[in-house]
């Protein structure tokens, strides 16, 4: 009997290595022979009308765990605290606890389907429960980094019209400082051992909540999450993703690039506020029934990572090139990674030299992936495909990726142009829905039949894509996406600054860092330059998220500008990169 389309998709998502004919045809990650992209694309041609990752994927893994079809000895989530304390949840326990969270959100907090909630938490077990709880209730969750300042939080609350915010006792004071100005915020939830006036205590509420909950029915294309992403001008834009874009769209990411199966343990070293966390720290592993491993690190420490890889049976590691650049600085011969077999890199271009050093010291290749907040995985180097150092790989299903010119014509191999994804006649479901409340920005991201990634590149004769650079002035540093506008605005709030321009500058570890060119007001010109630079750096850290601060500051008397007075950042950037 022919399976329904929805059943077919479920087979493809949560029954790895299944002998069913549909699976072997559509999933090249486990098929015995290579299949064409068109065959892989066929799994994405249509979508079920309704889809919810919590009930349609996670709860299916619970059933397989109960039926002995997935090893219960391998947790769904394995969290290790910095004091050695551990949390190990299987899919059954994850389901039970997330249903309790769903009841907390809907009953105790009065939130309902369609409401928006900002979640600002470090990598603690409650983060995953709250995320899944939001899915079960149809609440749109908005992840954010714990590095945000009060100003950053205020902007996000107002822009999103979020009715709720969930954070810890570290950030609660910052939230309280701006609450009087937030007319949309109704509910504040704190994840803390202690209580705080005006806040609902998450841990107390979950203890009292029922574990029975029926997941709200959500349509595939209804909003599931919103990410804030920085651009060249203005404050961060809101990127809306649907239930199916991540929940189904990352199937090829999980299988082709990450090469995961239910016996794997993946450690993704990404901040929960960034979309890369959704790739490796949430959807892709659980699509395949793999284990998500995480270690409680508020700040990255190379030795901690290396010790964990030696101590715990992590099979797959996912990080930015910056992380690998930092790891290879150590004597890796003194560490034994007994279980590690697959290494992944994304978030910024990977240096061939780093790949070579890592391979020579560990014997392991690094497989590069390229994606965006708007897209899920666009290109990747996956198992069974030749690695070309410096290339970000081939187009990843379901996308038709091309290099196009200014008239939306497809360019031949070797010709530089804009990296773009075909969206006509049918827009890929895994592509973001739109920029929330910004139709002009949404329209500007399209050219002819294509969505523009905003990156320049070339494609070679074998279909491998090579990154050349950003079209705009967005800075990619250590995997963070930093818009110059926010940094320039923060600098201009200091009385010493008359004018400022921010561009990327080369850095041997981070790839590129933020550099500020500053024109001083007359009364500050005679000040000690080194002390003033440090003062400006500290000022930026306080005004906006610390990761955005300029690691390099140069005082100048004038800035290059157009006839109309617009700062020519490209000239400053050329000066920086041309000198290397």
PEZI-V682208 format. One record per pair of residues at least 6 apart in sequence whose ideal C-beta (glycine too) atoms are under 7 Angstrom apart, sorted by sequence separation. I is the first residue (numbers start at 1). J is the second residue. D is the distance in Angstrom with one decimal. If there is no record, write none. Layout:
((I & J & D) (I & J & D))
//
This chain:
((28 & 34 & 6.2) (64 & 70 & 4.5) (80 & 86 & 5.3) (105 & 111 & 4.9) (106 & 112 & 6.5) (111 & 117 & 6.5) (121 & 127 & 4.5) (179 & 185 & 6.3) (190 & 196 & 5.4) (195 & 201 & 5.2) (230 & 236 & 5.0) (231 & 237 & 5.7) (254 & 260 & 5.3) (260 & 266 & 6.4) (270 & 276 & 4.2) (271 & 277 & 6.3) (285 & 291 & 6.8) (358 & 364 & 6.7) (359 & 365 & 5.9) (371 & 377 & 4.4) (372 & 378 & 6.9) (381 & 387 & 5.5) (395 & 401 & 3.9) (404 & 410 & 5.7) (405 & 411 & 5.7) (411 & 417 & 4.5) (435 & 441 & 4.3) (445 & 451 & 5.9) (446 & 452 & 6.8) (459 & 465 & 5.2) (460 & 466 & 7.0) (491 & 497 & 4.9) (506 & 512 & 5.9) (507 & 513 & 4.4) (561 & 567 & 5.6) (562 & 568 & 6.3) (11 & 18 & 6.1) (24 & 31 & 5.4) (28 & 35 & 4.7) (65 & 72 & 5.6) (79 & 86 & 6.7) (134 & 141 & 4.0) (229 & 236 & 5.8) (270 & 277 & 4.3) (285 & 292 & 4.9) (297 & 304 & 6.0) (371 & 378 & 5.2) (404 & 411 & 6.2) (421 & 428 & 6.9) (435 & 442 & 4.8) (445 & 452 & 5.5) (474 & 481 & 5.9) (475 & 482 & 4.4) (505 & 512 & 6.3) (561 & 568 & 6.1) (3 & 11 & 6.9) (15 & 23 & 6.6) (79 & 87 & 4.3) (157 & 165 & 6.8) (167 & 175 & 6.3) (228 & 236 & 4.0) (229 & 237 & 5.8) (258 & 266 & 6.8) (309 & 317 & 6.9) (358 & 366 & 5.7) (369 & 377 & 5.7) (370 & 378 & 5.3) (402 & 410 & 4.8) (403 & 411 & 4.8) (423 & 431 & 6.7) (434 & 442 & 4.6) (457 & 465 & 5.5) (458 & 466 & 5.1) (474 & 482 & 7.0) (492 & 500 & 6.1) (504 & 512 & 4.1) (505 & 513 & 5.6) (524 & 532 & 6.6) (540 & 548 & 6.6) (541 & 549 & 4.9) (559 & 567 & 5.4) (560 & 568 & 4.2) (11 & 20 & 5.6) (61 & 70 & 6.3) (190 & 199 & 4.2) (192 & 201 & 6.8) (268 & 277 & 6.7) (295 & 304 & 6.8) (370 & 379 & 4.4) (385 & 394 & 6.6) (457 & 466 & 5.5) (474 & 483 & 5.8) (475 & 484 & 6.8) (491 & 500 & 4.2) (540 & 549 & 4.2) (12 & 22 & 6.8) (78 & 88 & 5.3) (131 & 141 & 5.9) (165 & 175 & 6.0) (188 & 198 & 6.3) (189 & 199 & 6.7) (193 & 203 & 6.9) (228 & 238 & 6.0) (229 & 239 & 5.3) (270 & 280 & 6.2) (370 & 380 & 6.8) (421 & 431 & 6.7) (457 & 467 & 5.1) (458 & 468 & 6.8) (505 & 515 & 3.8) (540 & 550 & 6.5) (11 & 22 & 5.6) (12 & 23 & 5.9) (119 & 130 & 5.9) (188 & 199 & 4.7) (189 & 200 & 4.9) (190 & 201 & 6.1) (191 & 202 & 4.6) (270 & 281 & 5.9) (281 & 292 & 6.1) (355 & 366 & 5.1) (369 & 380 & 4.1) (457 & 468 & 5.1) (473 & 484 & 5.2) (560 & 571 & 4.3) (11 & 23 & 5.6) (28 & 40 & 5.8) (77 & 89 & 4.8) (119 & 131 & 6.9) (144 & 156 & 6.2) (188 & 200 & 6.8) (190 & 202 & 6.4) (191 & 203 & 6.9) (226 & 238 & 5.0) (227 & 239 & 4.8) (268 & 280 & 3.0) (381 & 393 & 3.7) (403 & 415 & 6.8) (405 & 417 & 5.2) (455 & 467 & 6.2) (456 & 468 & 4.4) (488 & 500 & 4.8) (502 & 514 & 6.0) (503 & 515 & 5.8) (537 & 549 & 5.1) (560 & 572 & 6.7) (17 & 30 & 5.5) (26 & 39 & 6.5) (75 & 88 & 4.2) (76 & 89 & 5.7) (175 & 188 & 6.6) (187 & 200 & 6.9) (189 & 202 & 5.3) (226 & 239 & 6.6) (268 & 281 & 4.3) (295 & 308 & 5.3) (368 & 381 & 5.2) (379 & 392 & 4.9) (380 & 393 & 4.5) (404 & 417 & 5.4) (456 & 469 & 5.4) (488 & 501 & 6.7) (502 & 515 & 7.0) (537 & 550 & 6.3) (8 & 22 & 5.2) (12 & 26 & 5.7) (16 & 30 & 6.5) (25 & 39 & 6.3) (26 & 40 & 6.2) (75 & 89 & 5.7) (76 & 90 & 5.6) (142 & 156 & 7.0) (226 & 240 & 5.2) (266 & 280 & 6.3) (367 & 381 & 4.7) (379 & 393 & 4.7) (403 & 417 & 4.2) (404 & 418 & 5.4) (488 & 502 & 5.2) (502 & 516 & 5.2) (12 & 27 & 5.9) (75 & 90 & 5.6) (76 & 91 & 4.5) (367 & 382 & 6.5) (379 & 394 & 6.1) (403 & 418 & 6.9) (455 & 470 & 6.0) (456 & 471 & 5.9) (487 & 502 & 4.5) (26 & 42 & 6.2) (225 & 241 & 5.2) (350 & 366 & 6.5) (379 & 395 & 5.7) (380 & 396 & 4.9) (403 & 419 & 6.0) (404 & 420 & 4.9) (454 & 470 & 6.3) (455 & 471 & 6.6) (500 & 516 & 5.6) (501 & 517 & 4.7) (537 & 553 & 6.8) (26 & 43 & 4.4) (77 & 94 & 6.2) (117 & 134 & 6.4) (223 & 240 & 5.1) (224 & 241 & 6.0) (379 & 396 & 5.9) (454 & 471 & 5.0) (500 & 517 & 6.8) (536 & 553 & 6.0) (72 & 90 & 5.7) (76 & 94 & 5.0) (142 & 160 & 5.7) (172 & 190 & 5.5) (224 & 242 & 5.8) (350 & 368 & 4.9) (378 & 396 & 6.3) (401 & 419 & 6.8) (402 & 420 & 5.7) (454 & 472 & 5.9) (484 & 502 & 3.8) (500 & 518 & 5.0) (518 & 536 & 7.0) (3 & 22 & 6.7) (223 & 242 & 6.2) (224 & 243 & 4.4) (266 & 285 & 4.8) (293 & 312 & 6.6) (377 & 396 & 4.6) (484 & 503 & 6.7) (142 & 162 & 6.4) (165 & 185 & 6.4) (222 & 242 & 6.2) (401 & 421 & 5.7) (402 & 422 & 6.6) (431 & 451 & 6.2) (499 & 519 & 4.2) (533 & 553 & 4.0) (153 & 174 & 6.0) (163 & 184 & 6.3) (169 & 190 & 6.2) (221 & 242 & 4.7) (222 & 243 & 5.9) (293 & 314 & 5.5) (306 & 327 & 6.6) (324 & 345 & 6.2) (343 & 364 & 5.1) (345 & 366 & 5.0) (378 & 399 & 5.9) (400 & 421 & 6.9) (497 & 518 & 5.7) (498 & 519 & 4.7) (117 & 139 & 5.5) (119 & 141 & 5.4) (153 & 175 & 6.0) (162 & 184 & 6.5) (163 & 185 & 6.7) (164 & 186 & 6.7) (168 & 190 & 6.7) (220 & 242 & 6.4) (224 & 246 & 6.7) (305 & 327 & 6.6) (343 & 365 & 6.8) (346 & 368 & 6.8) (365 & 387 & 5.8) (370 & 392 & 4.0) (379 & 401 & 6.3) (399 & 421 & 5.1) (400 & 422 & 4.0) (498 & 520 & 6.4) (119 & 142 & 6.7) (161 & 184 & 4.4) (162 & 185 & 6.5) (163 & 186 & 4.8) (164 & 187 & 4.0) (165 & 188 & 5.7) (166 & 189 & 4.4) (167 & 190 & 6.7) (168 & 191 & 5.2) (169 & 192 & 4.2) (220 & 243 & 5.8) (221 & 244 & 6.6) (300 & 323 & 7.0) (317 & 340 & 6.2) (343 & 366 & 4.7) (344 & 367 & 5.3) (345 & 368 & 5.1) (346 & 369 & 4.2) (370 & 393 & 7.0) (378 & 401 & 6.0) (423 & 446 & 6.8) (497 & 520 & 6.9) (498 & 521 & 4.9) (113 & 137 & 6.4) (114 & 138 & 6.6) (115 & 139 & 5.3) (116 & 140 & 4.7) (117 & 141 & 5.5) (118 & 142 & 4.6) (119 & 143 & 5.5) (120 & 144 & 4.6) (122 & 146 & 5.3) (150 & 174 & 4.1) (154 & 178 & 4.2) (158 & 182 & 6.5) (163 & 187 & 6.2) (168 & 192 & 5.9) (172 & 196 & 5.6) (220 & 244 & 3.9) (260 & 284 & 6.7) (266 & 290 & 5.6) (302 & 326 & 4.9) (306 & 330 & 6.3) (315 & 339 & 5.2) (321 & 345 & 5.5) (340 & 364 & 6.7) (343 & 367 & 6.8) (346 & 370 & 6.7) (368 & 392 & 5.1) (369 & 393 & 7.0) (496 & 520 & 5.6) (65 & 90 & 5.7) (113 & 138 & 3.3) (117 & 142 & 6.7) (119 & 144 & 6.9) (121 & 146 & 7.0) (146 & 171 & 6.5) (149 & 174 & 6.7) (153 & 178 & 6.4) (157 & 182 & 4.9) (164 & 189 & 6.6) (166 & 191 & 6.7) (169 & 194 & 6.8) (218 & 243 & 5.2) (260 & 285 & 6.0) (265 & 290 & 7.0) (266 & 291 & 6.9) (302 & 327 & 5.6) (310 & 335 & 4.9) (314 & 339 & 6.0) (315 & 340 & 6.5) (320 & 345 & 6.7) (337 & 362 & 6.5) (344 & 369 & 6.3) (346 & 371 & 6.6) (368 & 393 & 6.0) (424 & 449 & 4.0) (491 & 516 & 6.0) (496 & 521 & 6.0) (65 & 91 & 5.0) (66 & 92 & 6.5) (111 & 137 & 6.9) (113 & 139 & 6.8) (114 & 140 & 7.0) (116 & 142 & 6.0) (118 & 144 & 5.8) (120 & 146 & 5.9) (253 & 279 & 6.2) (258 & 284 & 5.4) (262 & 288 & 6.6) (264 & 290 & 4.3) (265 & 291 & 4.4) (266 & 292 & 6.2) (267 & 293 & 4.4) (309 & 335 & 6.8) (310 & 336 & 5.7) (313 & 339 & 4.1) (314 & 340 & 5.9) (315 & 341 & 5.4) (316 & 342 & 4.4) (317 & 343 & 5.1) (318 & 344 & 4.2) (319 & 345 & 6.4) (320 & 346 & 7.0) (328 & 354 & 6.2) (423 & 449 & 6.5) (495 & 521 & 6.8) (529 & 555 & 6.0) (65 & 92 & 5.6) (150 & 177 & 5.1) (154 & 181 & 6.4) (157 & 184 & 6.9) (169 & 196 & 6.6) (172 & 199 & 6.5) (261 & 288 & 5.9) (262 & 289 & 3.8) (264 & 291 & 6.8) (266 & 293 & 6.5) (267 & 294 & 6.7) (310 & 337 & 6.3) (315 & 342 & 6.6) (317 & 344 & 6.8) (320 & 347 & 4.2) (321 & 348 & 5.5) (420 & 447 & 7.0) (422 & 449 & 5.7) (423 & 450 & 6.2) (487 & 514 & 6.0) (491 & 518 & 6.5) (101 & 129 & 4.8) (105 & 133 & 5.6) (111 & 139 & 5.5) (120 & 148 & 6.5) (150 & 178 & 5.2) (154 & 182 & 6.9) (157 & 185 & 5.7) (260 & 288 & 4.0) (262 & 290 & 6.1) (265 & 293 & 5.0) (302 & 330 & 5.9) (309 & 337 & 4.9) (316 & 344 & 6.8) (320 & 348 & 6.0) (321 & 349 & 6.9) (333 & 361 & 6.8) (422 & 450 & 5.8) (423 & 451 & 4.9) (496 & 524 & 4.0) (62 & 91 & 4.5) (101 & 130 & 5.8) (105 & 134 & 6.8) (250 & 279 & 6.7) (261 & 290 & 6.7) (306 & 335 & 4.9) (321 & 350 & 4.5) (325 & 354 & 5.4) (328 & 357 & 4.3) (332 & 361 & 4.0) (399 & 428 & 6.1) (421 & 450 & 6.3) (475 & 504 & 4.3) (487 & 516 & 6.7) (61 & 91 & 4.3) (62 & 92 & 4.9) (254 & 284 & 3.8) (260 & 290 & 4.4) (321 & 351 & 6.3) (324 & 354 & 5.1) (328 & 358 & 5.7) (332 & 362 & 6.0) (398 & 428 & 5.3) (420 & 450 & 3.7) (421 & 451 & 4.6) (473 & 503 & 6.4) (12 & 43 & 5.4) (98 & 129 & 5.2) (102 & 133 & 4.6) (106 & 137 & 5.2) (253 & 284 & 5.0) (309 & 340 & 5.8) (420 & 451 & 6.2) (97 & 129 & 5.3) (101 & 133 & 3.1) (105 & 137 & 5.3) (246 & 278 & 6.0) (398 & 430 & 6.2) (420 & 452 & 5.4) (421 & 453 & 6.9) (478 & 510 & 4.7) (482 & 514 & 6.0) (58 & 91 & 6.2) (62 & 95 & 4.8) (250 & 283 & 4.5) (254 & 287 & 4.5) (255 & 288 & 6.9) (321 & 354 & 6.1) (328 & 361 & 6.6) (420 & 453 & 6.4) (477 & 510 & 5.1) (9 & 43 & 6.8) (98 & 132 & 3.9) (102 & 136 & 4.0) (105 & 139 & 6.1) (250 & 284 & 5.0) (254 & 288 & 4.8) (324 & 358 & 5.7) (355 & 389 & 5.3) (418 & 452 & 5.6) (419 & 453 & 4.7) (477 & 511 & 6.6) (514 & 548 & 6.6) (516 & 550 & 3.8) (98 & 133 & 5.1) (102 & 137 & 4.9) (476 & 511 & 6.9) (477 & 512 & 5.5) (514 & 549 & 6.8) (515 & 550 & 5.9) (518 & 553 & 6.2) (520 & 555 & 5.9) (58 & 94 & 6.8) (59 & 95 & 5.8) (130 & 166 & 5.9) (247 & 283 & 6.5) (251 & 287 & 5.7) (269 & 305 & 7.0) (419 & 455 & 4.7) (476 & 512 & 6.4) (477 & 513 & 5.2) (496 & 532 & 6.3) (514 & 550 & 4.5) (58 & 95 & 6.2) (99 & 136 & 6.6) (246 & 283 & 5.0) (250 & 287 & 6.1) (352 & 389 & 3.5) (419 & 456 & 6.9) (475 & 512 & 6.1) (477 & 514 & 6.5) (514 & 551 & 6.0) (515 & 552 & 4.0) (516 & 553 & 5.1) (517 & 554 & 5.3) (518 & 555 & 5.4) (519 & 556 & 6.1) (87 & 125 & 4.7) (98 & 136 & 6.3) (118 & 156 & 5.9) (280 & 318 & 4.0) (352 & 390 & 4.8) (418 & 456 & 6.2) (419 & 457 & 4.6) (513 & 551 & 4.3) (518 & 556 & 6.9) (519 & 557 & 6.8) (9 & 48 & 6.5) (118 & 157 & 6.5) (408 & 447 & 4.7) (417 & 456 & 7.0) (475 & 514 & 5.7) (513 & 552 & 6.4) (515 & 554 & 6.9) (517 & 556 & 5.1) (519 & 558 & 7.0) (408 & 448 & 2.8) (416 & 456 & 6.2) (496 & 536 & 7.0) (519 & 559 & 6.7) (5 & 46 & 5.6) (408 & 449 & 6.4) (6 & 48 & 3.8) (118 & 160 & 6.7) (324 & 366 & 6.4) (408 & 450 & 5.8) (416 & 458 & 5.2) (494 & 536 & 6.0) (517 & 559 & 6.1) (5 & 48 & 6.4) (14 & 57 & 5.7) (378 & 421 & 6.7) (415 & 458 & 6.5) (13 & 57 & 5.9) (54 & 98 & 6.7) (116 & 160 & 5.2) (118 & 162 & 4.8) (414 & 458 & 5.9) (116 & 161 & 6.5) (117 & 162 & 6.0) (121 & 166 & 6.8) (491 & 536 & 6.3) (494 & 539 & 5.0) (10 & 56 & 6.7) (14 & 60 & 4.7) (79 & 125 & 4.9) (116 & 162 & 4.4) (117 & 163 & 6.9) (121 & 167 & 6.4) (375 & 421 & 6.8) (404 & 450 & 5.8) (413 & 459 & 5.6) (414 & 460 & 6.6) (419 & 465 & 6.7) (14 & 61 & 6.0) (116 & 163 & 6.3) (117 & 164 & 4.1) (118 & 165 & 4.7) (119 & 166 & 4.9) (120 & 167 & 4.3) (121 & 168 & 6.1) (267 & 314 & 4.8) (413 & 460 & 5.4) (505 & 552 & 5.3) (77 & 125 & 6.7) (115 & 163 & 4.7) (117 & 165 & 6.9) (227 & 275 & 5.4) (265 & 313 & 5.9) (402 & 450 & 6.9) (413 & 461 & 4.8) (502 & 550 & 6.5) (115 & 164 & 6.8) (117 & 166 & 6.3) (265 & 314 & 5.2) (269 & 318 & 6.8) (491 & 540 & 6.4) (10 & 60 & 6.5) (265 & 315 & 5.1) (266 & 316 & 4.3) (267 & 317 & 5.5) (268 & 318 & 4.2) (269 & 319 & 4.2) (490 & 540 & 4.6) (493 & 543 & 5.9) (77 & 128 & 5.7) (120 & 171 & 5.7) (264 & 315 & 4.7) (111 & 163 & 6.4) (264 & 316 & 5.6) (266 & 318 & 6.5) (416 & 468 & 6.1) (111 & 164 & 5.6) (418 & 471 & 6.6) (487 & 540 & 6.3) (490 & 543 & 4.1) (269 & 323 & 5.6) (376 & 430 & 4.9) (403 & 457 & 6.1) (490 & 544 & 4.9) (109 & 164 & 6.4) (403 & 458 & 6.1) (517 & 572 & 5.8) (260 & 316 & 6.7) (375 & 431 & 5.9) (403 & 459 & 5.1) (374 & 431 & 6.6) (258 & 316 & 6.4) (374 & 432 & 4.1) (486 & 544 & 5.5) (501 & 559 & 5.1) (499 & 559 & 6.2) (487 & 548 & 5.3) (515 & 576 & 6.3) (486 & 548 & 6.2) (487 & 550 & 6.3) (401 & 465 & 6.8) (126 & 191 & 5.0) (160 & 226 & 6.4) (482 & 548 & 5.1) (501 & 567 & 4.8) (503 & 569 & 5.2) (480 & 547 & 5.1) (395 & 463 & 7.0) (501 & 569 & 5.9) (394 & 463 & 4.9) (503 & 572 & 4.7) (504 & 573 & 6.2) (121 & 191 & 6.2) (276 & 346 & 6.2) (394 & 464 & 6.0) (503 & 573 & 4.3) (506 & 576 & 6.8) (276 & 347 & 5.4) (393 & 464 & 6.5) (501 & 572 & 5.8) (505 & 576 & 4.5) (506 & 577 & 6.1) (156 & 228 & 6.0) (393 & 465 & 6.8) (391 & 464 & 4.3) (392 & 465 & 5.5) (503 & 576 & 6.2) (58 & 132 & 6.7) (391 & 465 & 6.5) (506 & 580 & 5.0) (378 & 453 & 6.8) (391 & 466 & 5.3) (392 & 467 & 5.6) (111 & 187 & 6.5) (126 & 202 & 6.5) (388 & 464 & 5.3) (390 & 466 & 6.6) (110 & 187 & 6.7) (136 & 213 & 6.2) (54 & 132 & 5.3) (109 & 187 & 4.9) (138 & 216 & 4.0) (160 & 238 & 6.4) (136 & 215 & 4.6) (137 & 216 & 5.6) (159 & 238 & 6.4) (109 & 189 & 6.5) (136 & 216 & 6.7) (138 & 218 & 5.1) (155 & 235 & 5.8) (54 & 135 & 4.3) (372 & 453 & 6.2) (53 & 135 & 5.5) (54 & 136 & 4.7) (52 & 135 & 6.1) (140 & 223 & 5.0) (142 & 225 & 6.9) (259 & 342 & 5.8) (140 & 224 & 6.6) (141 & 225 & 5.4) (142 & 226 & 4.7) (143 & 227 & 6.6) (144 & 228 & 7.0) (140 & 225 & 6.4) (484 & 569 & 6.5) (140 & 226 & 6.0) (258 & 344 & 6.4) (379 & 465 & 4.9) (257 & 344 & 6.7) (135 & 224 & 6.6) (109 & 200 & 6.4) (108 & 200 & 6.6) (279 & 371 & 6.7) (473 & 569 & 4.7) (108 & 205 & 4.9) (275 & 373 & 4.4) (104 & 205 & 4.6) (104 & 206 & 5.7) (113 & 216 & 5.2) (101 & 206 & 6.3) (104 & 209 & 5.0) (100 & 206 & 5.2) (103 & 209 & 4.4) (103 & 210 & 5.4) (100 & 209 & 4.2) (100 & 210 & 6.8) (103 & 213 & 5.4) (116 & 226 & 6.9) (257 & 367 & 6.5) (100 & 211 & 5.2) (102 & 213 & 4.6) (99 & 211 & 5.4) (257 & 369 & 5.0) (99 & 212 & 6.7) (99 & 213 & 3.9) (96 & 211 & 4.9) (349 & 467 & 5.0) (257 & 377 & 6.1) (253 & 376 & 6.2) (257 & 380 & 4.0) (259 & 382 & 6.6) (253 & 377 & 4.2) (256 & 380 & 6.4) (259 & 383 & 4.6) (252 & 377 & 6.7) (257 & 382 & 4.9) (145 & 271 & 5.1) (250 & 376 & 5.5) (256 & 382 & 4.1) (249 & 376 & 4.7) (145 & 273 & 3.0) (348 & 476 & 4.5) (143 & 272 & 5.6) (144 & 273 & 4.8) (145 & 274 & 7.0) (143 & 273 & 5.3) (246 & 376 & 6.7) (245 & 376 & 6.6) (348 & 479 & 5.7) (347 & 479 & 3.3) (239 & 373 & 4.8) (239 & 374 & 5.4) (257 & 396 & 6.8) (256 & 396 & 6.2) (253 & 396 & 6.9) (229 & 373 & 4.4) (252 & 396 & 5.5) (127 & 272 & 5.8) (252 & 397 & 4.6) (227 & 373 & 4.8) (123 & 272 & 6.1) (121 & 272 & 6.5) (131 & 282 & 6.7) (322 & 478 & 4.1) (322 & 479 & 6.3) (320 & 478 & 6.0) (320 & 479 & 3.5) (55 & 215 & 4.0) (54 & 215 & 5.6) (52 & 215 & 5.5) (348 & 511 & 5.3) (52 & 218 & 4.8) (50 & 217 & 5.6) (51 & 218 & 6.9) (50 & 218 & 6.5) (50 & 219 & 5.6) (51 & 220 & 4.2) (49 & 219 & 6.2) (50 & 220 & 6.5) (49 & 220 & 6.5) (123 & 294 & 4.9) (48 & 220 & 6.1) (47 & 220 & 4.6) (123 & 296 & 6.3) (122 & 298 & 6.2) (249 & 429 & 6.6) (249 & 430 & 2.8) (326 & 509 & 6.3) (245 & 429 & 6.1) (325 & 509 & 5.2) (244 & 429 & 5.4) (245 & 430 & 4.7) (245 & 431 & 7.0) (78 & 265 & 6.9) (245 & 432 & 6.9) (322 & 509 & 6.3) (74 & 262 & 6.9) (322 & 510 & 5.2) (74 & 263 & 6.3) (322 & 511 & 6.2) (53 & 243 & 6.5) (57 & 247 & 6.4) (321 & 511 & 6.1) (52 & 243 & 5.9) (71 & 262 & 6.9) (241 & 432 & 5.5) (242 & 433 & 5.7) (51 & 243 & 5.2) (70 & 262 & 5.1) (71 & 263 & 6.8) (240 & 432 & 6.1) (241 & 433 & 6.8) (51 & 244 & 5.0) (239 & 432 & 5.0) (240 & 433 & 4.5) (53 & 247 & 3.7) (240 & 434 & 6.0) (51 & 247 & 6.1) (239 & 435 & 6.4) (240 & 436 & 5.3) (47 & 244 & 5.5) (51 & 248 & 6.6) (238 & 435 & 6.3) (237 & 435 & 4.9) (238 & 436 & 3.8) (237 & 438 & 6.0) (276 & 479 & 6.5) (237 & 441 & 5.8) (76 & 286 & 6.7) (223 & 433 & 6.7) (226 & 436 & 6.3) (40 & 252 & 6.7) (78 & 291 & 5.6) (82 & 296 & 4.9) (76 & 291 & 6.3) (77 & 292 & 5.2) (78 & 293 & 4.7) (79 & 294 & 5.4) (80 & 295 & 4.9) (81 & 296 & 4.7) (75 & 291 & 5.4) (76 & 292 & 6.9) (80 & 296 & 6.7) (74 & 291 & 5.2) (70 & 289 & 5.5) (30 & 255 & 6.9) (29 & 255 & 3.3) (29 & 256 & 5.1) (27 & 255 & 5.8) (28 & 256 & 6.8) (58 & 286 & 6.2) (61 & 289 & 5.0) (57 & 286 & 6.6) (29 & 259 & 6.1) (57 & 287 & 6.2) (13 & 248 & 6.8) (13 & 251 & 5.6) (9 & 248 & 6.4) (12 & 251 & 6.4) (232 & 472 & 4.0) (231 & 472 & 7.0) (232 & 473 & 5.0) (232 & 474 & 6.0) (231 & 474 & 6.6) (17 & 261 & 6.7) (230 & 474 & 6.3) (16 & 261 & 4.9) (16 & 262 & 6.2) (230 & 481 & 5.1) (232 & 483 & 6.2) (234 & 485 & 6.1) (235 & 486 & 6.6) (229 & 481 & 6.3) (230 & 482 & 5.9) (231 & 483 & 5.3) (232 & 484 & 6.7) (233 & 485 & 5.4) (230 & 483 & 3.4) (232 & 485 & 6.7) (230 & 486 & 6.7) (16 & 288 & 5.7) (16 & 289 & 6.6) (13 & 287 & 5.5) (14 & 289 & 6.4) (44 & 397 & 6.7) (44 & 398 & 3.9) (41 & 397 & 5.3) (40 & 397 & 4.1) (41 & 398 & 5.2) (37 & 397 & 6.0) (47 & 429 & 5.6) (44 & 429 & 6.8) (151 & 543 & 6.3) (152 & 544 & 6.0) (149 & 542 & 6.7) (151 & 544 & 6.6) (152 & 545 & 5.6) (149 & 543 & 6.6) (149 & 544 & 5.9) (149 & 545 & 6.3) (148 & 545 & 5.3) (147 & 545 & 4.4) (147 & 546 & 5.4) (145 & 545 & 6.5) (147 & 547 & 5.6))
//
